[in-house]
């Protein structure tokens, strides 16, 4: 096609776009390939309701994906590029797992097919605090460079970088930092806020940084390792067809930076008011911003108001629900993988001391273990007490809080239709537990066979508790989507468990545990 023919086709497509869709896009899109993506109709990728799932399938061509981690990385990356009115810290993410678990491979597989290096992606395998301080300062002064809509990926970040003043300022959306150079105070102007995705195995972020960077872990199970071994062996024995990066970059280029409104934000907030930890004061903003990220990605499938703002829909909540669960606990903090190794040696029943934990082989020195236990206590994940000793120094001991696991998030239908209130009321029937007891339902709500009585009510004036409400209750009690099978039978009755299993709503996830499928 000659340049003249290309211009003519572009003009024709622009006229069509003005007739069919938002005219603001027509003047900005001059590539016919991009225009075709927009104009081809609902079967095209941008208008496909499964757009996010389709994009999440792209990294799987090069890795054995941890699906929820891939979704979270992609959501933050796309939100950084597309959503204008998100909070500064919502576009930050820390991928933290053991060395060799595939952190850097996952991040590269997620961002490389969709973003252009040195244009909207700045990927660094190493960067020092000094280099970060002066990064793009000259381009900002001379060419008007701005970080807005860009994504920074920094692999294997050191603690010195995470603690540097300019890094903290940029990650929190600050526009100015003052440093000392040659005994002079120098103001560093930061032009805009990029999305920042970091990976680290050894660095232990402090509480201040964890408020800015939610942590996600990768699947480190033996089963995942076996899958990776098979994948690598297969890749070496057969040619692999790489994802068409040029095509996907054109798809992303067709999307514009937009403001997003969430009309159901108040209802969404009500689902989290039961979490009273201080970090939720900022985390609720991140949760709502994730909904905005989904709407900005699906902007060709969402309505707009008179000012051109994209209107988020309830389906956006369901799309990002797994991502939010990945970064949310009742304490508001996700522990690092090294801290998790300590938590695996603790429970909410028995207190343990530092000498006991060291004997069990936790990967810390005595001094380091005291520090991490104090940090986990500060984050609300652990609780501590002092045991008086008669002939020696008093002994400090720790145990986990009962609510330190990840949260079970409701679906959009449960929030929007009021089913969530019924679930909360039903959960209030649980009798407060002692340290060594399992949660129990009030006797008035339990039939002689141990199941919830069909004649009992959630509260006065409500409908009888039916199968659906029992399933909601089971979902609310489950941790990590699992619940102890014996406990479930005691709470809801063996007949309900049998029925739910036959319906396919509940299945055995591992020996002695059930998984809520629906």
C-alpha positions in Angstrom: 0.0 0.0 0.0 1.4 3.4 -1.0 1.5 6.3 1.5 -1.3 8.0 -0.4 -3.5 4.9 -0.3 -2.8 4.5 3.4 -3.8 8.1 4.1 -7.0 7.6 2.1 -7.9 4.5 4.0 -7.2 6.2 7.3 -9.5 9.1 6.4 -12.3 6.6 5.4 -11.9 4.8 8.7 -11.9 8.0 10.7 -15.2 9.1 9.1 -16.7 5.7 10.0 -15.4 6.0 13.6 -17.1 9.4 14.0 -20.4 7.8 13.0 -20.0 4.7 15.1 -18.1 5.6 18.3 -16.6 8.3 20.5 -15.4 11.0 18.1 -12.5 11.9 20.4 -10.7 8.7 19.3 -11.0 9.4 15.6 -8.6 12.4 15.6 -6.0 10.5 17.6 -5.9 7.2 15.8 -4.1 7.3 12.4 -3.0 3.7 12.1 -5.5 1.7 10.0 -4.6 -1.5 11.7 -5.6 0.0 15.1 -8.8 1.5 13.5 -9.8 -2.0 12.2 -9.5 -3.4 15.7 -12.0 -0.8 16.8 -14.4 -1.1 13.9 -14.6 -4.8 13.3 -17.4 -5.2 15.9 -18.0 -7.2 19.0 -15.9 -10.1 17.8 -12.7 -8.1 18.0 -10.5 -8.3 21.0 -11.3 -4.8 22.4 -15.0 -5.4 22.3 -14.7 -9.0 23.6 -16.3 -9.4 27.1 -13.5 -11.8 27.8 -10.8 -9.2 26.9 -9.0 -9.4 30.3 -9.0 -13.2 30.2 -7.7 -13.2 26.6 -4.9 -10.9 27.6 -4.0 -13.0 30.6 -3.6 -16.0 28.3 -0.7 -14.3 26.4 2.0 -14.8 29.2 1.1 -18.5 29.3 2.8 -18.9 25.9 6.2 -18.4 27.6 5.7 -19.5 31.2 3.7 -21.7 33.5 1.6 -19.0 34.9 0.4 -18.4 38.5 -2.9 -17.2 37.2 -3.9 -14.8 40.0 -0.4 -13.3 40.0 -0.5 -12.8 36.2 -3.9 -11.1 36.5 -2.7 -8.8 39.3 0.5 -7.8 37.5 -1.3 -7.1 34.3 -4.1 -5.2 36.0 -1.6 -2.9 37.8 0.4 -2.4 34.5 -2.7 -1.6 32.4 -4.1 0.6 35.2 -0.9 2.6 35.4 -1.1 3.3 31.6 -4.8 3.9 31.2 -6.4 5.2 34.4 -5.9 9.0 35.1 -7.7 9.4 38.4 -6.2 6.5 40.4 -4.4 7.1 43.7 -0.6 7.2 43.4 0.1 4.1 45.5 -2.5 2.0 43.6 -0.1 1.7 40.7 2.6 0.0 42.8 3.2 -3.7 43.2 5.9 -5.9 44.8 6.3 -9.5 43.6 8.0 -11.3 46.5 9.0 -15.0 46.5 11.9 -17.3 47.0 14.9 -16.9 44.7 14.2 -19.0 41.6 10.5 -19.1 42.0 10.0 -17.1 38.7 9.3 -13.6 39.9 11.2 -11.8 37.1 10.1 -14.3 34.4 6.5 -13.7 35.4 6.8 -9.9 35.3 8.6 -9.9 31.9 6.1 -12.3 30.4 3.3 -10.0 31.5 4.6 -6.6 30.4 6.9 -7.3 27.4 4.1 -8.3 24.9 2.0 -5.2 25.6 4.4 -2.4 26.2 7.3 -0.9 24.2 10.7 -0.6 25.9 11.9 2.9 26.5 8.5 4.3 25.3 5.9 3.3 27.9 8.0 0.6 29.6 11.3 1.1 31.5 12.6 -2.3 32.5 15.8 -2.4 34.6 17.5 -5.5 35.9 19.6 -3.3 38.2 19.4 0.4 39.2 21.1 2.2 42.1 19.6 4.8 44.3 21.9 7.4 42.8 20.8 6.6 39.2 17.2 6.5 40.2 17.6 10.0 41.7 18.6 11.6 38.4 16.6 9.3 36.0 15.0 11.3 33.1 15.7 14.7 34.8 17.4 16.0 31.6 14.6 14.8 29.3 12.0 16.4 31.6 13.8 19.8 31.4 14.5 19.7 27.7 11.7 17.7 26.1 8.9 17.9 28.6 9.1 14.2 29.5 6.5 13.0 32.0 6.2 9.6 33.9 2.4 9.6 33.7 1.1 6.5 31.8 4.6 4.8 31.9 5.5 1.6 33.8 8.8 1.0 35.6 9.9 -2.6 36.2 12.8 -3.0 38.6 14.1 -6.5 39.2 15.7 -7.7 42.4 15.5 -4.4 44.2 18.0 -3.8 47.0 17.0 -2.4 50.4 19.1 0.7 49.8 16.9 1.5 46.7 13.7 0.9 48.6 14.8 3.2 51.4 16.0 6.0 49.1 14.2 9.3 49.4 13.5 9.8 45.7 12.1 6.3 45.3 9.8 6.8 48.3 8.7 10.2 46.9 8.0 8.8 43.4 6.2 5.7 44.6 3.9 7.9 46.8 3.1 10.4 44.0 5.2 13.2 45.4 6.5 15.8 42.9 9.5 17.2 44.7 12.4 15.8 46.7 15.4 17.6 48.2 18.8 15.9 48.3 22.3 17.0 49.2 25.0 17.1 46.6 28.4 18.5 47.2 27.2 20.0 50.4 24.4 21.8 48.6 20.6 21.2 48.8 19.2 20.4 45.4 15.5 20.1 44.5 14.6 17.1 42.3 11.4 17.7 40.4 9.6 14.4 39.6 7.5 14.8 36.4 4.5 12.6 37.0 3.8 9.2 38.6 4.6 6.0 36.8 3.4 2.6 37.7 6.2 0.8 39.6 6.4 -3.0 39.7 9.4 -4.4 41.7 10.6 -7.9 42.5 12.6 -8.9 45.5 13.6 -12.1 47.3 15.8 -11.0 50.2 14.8 -7.3 50.9 12.4 -6.9 53.8 10.2 -3.9 53.2 9.2 -1.9 56.2 5.7 -1.0 57.2 6.0 2.4 55.5 6.9 0.7 52.2 4.3 -2.0 52.6 1.6 0.7 52.7 2.8 1.8 49.3 3.6 -1.6 47.7 1.2 -4.5 48.2 2.9 -7.8 48.1 1.9 -10.8 46.0 3.5 -14.2 46.2 4.0 -16.9 43.5 2.9 -20.5 43.8 5.9 -22.3 45.3 4.3 -25.7 45.6 6.0 -28.9 44.5 3.2 -29.4 41.9 4.0 -26.0 40.3 7.7 -27.0 40.2 6.8 -30.2 38.4 4.7 -28.3 35.8 7.6 -25.9 35.2 10.0 -28.8 34.7 7.7 -30.4 32.1 7.1 -27.0 30.4 10.8 -26.3 30.0 11.5 -29.8 28.8 8.7 -29.5 26.2 9.9 -26.1 25.1 13.4 -27.6 24.4 11.9 -30.4 22.3 9.5 -28.5 20.2 9.4 -25.0 18.5 7.3 -22.5 20.4 5.2 -19.9 18.7 5.8 -16.6 20.5 2.9 -14.3 21.2 2.5 -11.6 18.5 3.7 -8.7 20.5 3.3 -6.2 17.7 -0.4 -7.0 17.5 -1.0 -6.7 21.2 0.9 -3.5 21.4 -1.4 -2.0 18.8 -4.4 -3.2 20.9 -3.0 -1.4 23.9 -2.2 1.7 21.8 -5.8 1.9 20.8 -6.8 2.5 24.4 -6.7 6.0 25.8 -6.0 7.4 29.2 -9.4 8.0 30.8 -11.0 9.1 34.1 -13.2 6.4 35.6 -16.2 6.8 37.9 -17.4 4.0 40.2 -21.1 4.7 40.9 -21.4 1.7 43.3 -18.3 2.6 45.4 -20.3 3.2 48.5 -21.9 -0.2 48.4 -18.4 -1.7 47.7 -17.0 0.1 50.7 -19.7 -1.4 53.0 -18.3 -4.9 52.2 -15.0 -3.8 53.9 -16.2 -1.8 56.9 -15.8 -4.9 59.1 -12.1 -4.7 58.7 -10.9 -2.0 61.2 -7.1 -2.2 60.8 -5.5 1.2 60.1 -4.1 0.1 56.7 -7.6 -0.3 55.3 -7.9 3.5 55.4 -5.7 3.6 52.4 -6.3 0.0 51.1 -10.0 0.7 50.4 -8.8 3.3 47.8 -6.6 0.7 46.2 -9.6 -1.7 46.0 -11.8 0.9 44.3 -8.9 1.8 42.0 -8.6 -1.8 40.8 -12.2 -1.6 39.7 -11.2 1.6 37.8 -8.3 -0.2 36.2 -10.7 -2.9 34.8 -13.1 -0.3 33.5 -10.3 1.7 31.8 -9.2 -1.5 30.1 -12.7 -2.3 29.0 -13.4 1.3 27.9 -14.9 0.2 24.6 -17.4 -1.9 26.4 -18.4 0.7 29.1 -20.8 3.7 29.0 -19.5 7.3 29.3 -21.1 10.3 30.9 -21.4 13.8 29.3 -17.8 14.6 30.3 -16.3 11.5 28.7 -15.7 9.7 32.0 -15.9 5.9 31.8 -18.6 4.4 34.0 -17.5 1.3 35.8 -19.9 -1.6 36.1 -20.4 -4.4 38.7 -18.8 -6.8 36.3 -15.5 -4.9 36.8 -15.6 -5.9 40.5 -16.0 -9.6 39.6 -13.1 -9.3 37.1 -10.7 -8.0 39.7 -12.0 -9.8 42.7 -9.2 -12.5 42.6 -6.6 -9.8 42.2 -7.9 -7.9 45.3 -8.0 -11.2 47.3 -4.3 -11.7 46.3 -3.3 -8.5 48.1 -5.7 -8.3 51.0 -5.7 -9.7 54.5 -7.7 -8.6 57.5 -4.5 -6.9 58.9 -4.1 -5.0 55.7 -0.6 -6.5 55.1 0.8 -9.4 53.2 3.8 -11.0 54.8 7.0 -11.5 52.8 8.0 -15.1 51.9 10.6 -15.1 54.6 8.1 -13.9 57.2 5.7 -16.6 56.0 8.3 -19.2 56.9 8.0 -17.9 60.5 4.2 -17.8 60.4 4.1 -21.4 59.2 5.7 -22.4 62.5 3.1 -20.4 64.5 -0.6 -20.9 65.1 -3.4 -19.1 66.9 -3.6 -21.7 69.7 -0.1 -21.9 71.2 2.4 -19.2 72.0 6.0 -19.8 71.0 9.3 -18.1 72.0 12.3 -17.2 69.9 14.4 -20.1 71.1 11.6 -22.5 70.1 11.3 -21.0 66.7 15.1 -21.1 66.1 15.0 -24.8 67.0 12.4 -25.3 64.3 14.8 -23.9 61.7 13.3 -20.5 60.7 15.7 -18.6 58.3 16.7 -15.8 60.7 19.4 -15.2 63.3 18.2 -14.6 66.8 18.5 -10.8 66.4 16.8 -10.8 63.0 14.0 -13.0 64.3 13.2 -10.6 67.1 13.0 -7.8 64.5 10.7 -9.7 62.2 8.4 -10.8 65.1 8.1 -7.2 66.3 7.4 -6.1 62.7 4.7 -8.7 62.3 3.2 -7.7 65.6 3.2 -4.0 64.5 1.4 -5.1 61.3 -1.3 -6.8 63.4 -0.5 -10.3 62.1 0.9 -11.6 65.4 0.0 -10.9 69.0 2.5 -11.2 71.9 2.5 -11.5 75.7 5.1 -11.8 78.5 5.3 -14.9 80.6 6.7 -14.3 84.1 9.6 -16.6 85.0 10.6 -17.3 88.6 14.4 -17.8 88.3 15.2 -16.2 85.0 14.3 -13.3 82.7 10.6 -13.0 81.7 9.9 -14.8 78.4 8.2 -13.0 75.5 6.1 -15.3 73.3 4.1 -14.9 70.1 1.2 -16.5 68.3 -0.8 -15.6 65.1 -4.1 -13.8 65.3 -7.1 -15.7 64.3 -7.8 -13.3 61.4 -4.4 -13.2 59.8 -5.3 -15.2 56.7 -6.6 -13.8 53.4 -10.1 -12.6 53.2 -13.1 -14.2 51.4 -14.5 -11.6 49.1 -18.2 -11.5 48.1 -19.3 -11.5 44.5 -20.9 -8.5 42.9 -24.4 -10.1 43.0 -24.1 -10.6 46.7 -23.2 -6.9 47.3 -25.6 -5.3 44.8 -28.6 -7.4 45.8 -28.2 -7.3 49.6 -27.2 -10.9 50.0 -24.1 -9.7 51.7 -26.1 -8.3 54.6 -27.8 -11.7 55.0 -24.5 -13.4 55.1 -23.2 -10.9 57.7 -26.3 -11.4 59.8 -25.9 -15.2 59.5 -22.3 -15.0 60.5 -23.4 -13.1 63.6 -25.0 -16.3 64.7 -21.6 -17.7 65.4 -20.9 -17.9 69.2 -17.6 -16.1 70.1 -14.9 -18.7 70.4 -12.3 -19.4 73.1 -8.7 -19.9 72.2 -9.1 -23.6 71.7 -12.6 -24.0 70.3 -14.0 -24.0 66.8 -16.7 -21.5 65.8 -20.2 -22.7 66.6 -23.7 -21.6 65.5 -26.2 -20.7 68.2 -28.2 -23.7 69.3 -31.5 -22.0 68.3 -30.3 -22.0 64.7 -29.3 -25.7 64.6 -31.6 -28.6 64.1 -31.3 -31.9 65.9 -29.2 -33.3 63.0 -26.7 -30.5 63.4 -27.6 -28.5 60.3 -29.1 -25.1 60.1 -32.8 -25.4 60.7 -35.0 -24.4 57.8 -37.4 -22.9 60.2 -34.8 -20.6 61.8 -34.4 -17.0 60.6 -31.3 -14.9 60.1 -33.0 -12.3 62.2 -36.6 -11.4 63.0 -38.6 -10.6 59.9 -36.2 -12.2 57.5 -36.8 -15.2 55.2 -35.9 -18.7 56.4 -32.3 -19.8 55.9 -32.3 -21.8 52.7 -29.6 -23.8 50.8 -28.2 -20.6 49.1 -27.8 -18.9 52.5 -26.1 -21.9 53.9 -23.7 -21.9 51.0 -23.0 -18.2 51.6 -22.2 -18.9 55.2 -19.8 -21.7 54.2 -18.1 -19.3 51.8 -17.8 -16.7 54.6 -16.2 -19.1 57.0 -13.7 -20.5 54.4 -10.1 -19.3 54.5 -8.2 -19.4 51.2 -11.5 -20.7 49.7 -11.1 -23.8 52.0 -12.7 -25.0 55.1 -12.1 -28.1 57.3 -14.6 -30.8 56.3 -15.4 -31.9 59.8 -15.9 -28.3 61.0 -18.2 -27.7 58.0 -20.3 -30.8 58.8 -20.6 -29.7 62.4 -21.7 -26.2 61.5 -24.1 -26.9 58.6 -24.8 -30.6 58.9 -23.7 -33.6 56.9 -26.8 -33.5 54.7 -26.0 -30.0 53.5 -22.4 -31.0 52.7 -23.6 -34.1 50.8 -26.1 -32.0 48.8 -23.6 -29.3 48.0 -21.1 -31.8 46.8 -23.7 -33.5 44.6 -24.6 -30.1 43.1 -20.9 -29.4 42.4 -20.9 -26.3 44.6 -18.4 -27.9 47.0 -15.6 -30.2 46.3 -12.8 -31.9 48.2 -9.6 -29.8 47.6 -7.3 -32.0 49.7 -7.6 -34.6 52.4 -9.9 -33.3 55.1 -10.7 -30.0 53.4 -13.5 -28.7 51.2 -13.3 -26.0 48.5 -16.2 -23.7 47.8 -16.6 -23.8 44.0 -19.6 -21.4 43.8 
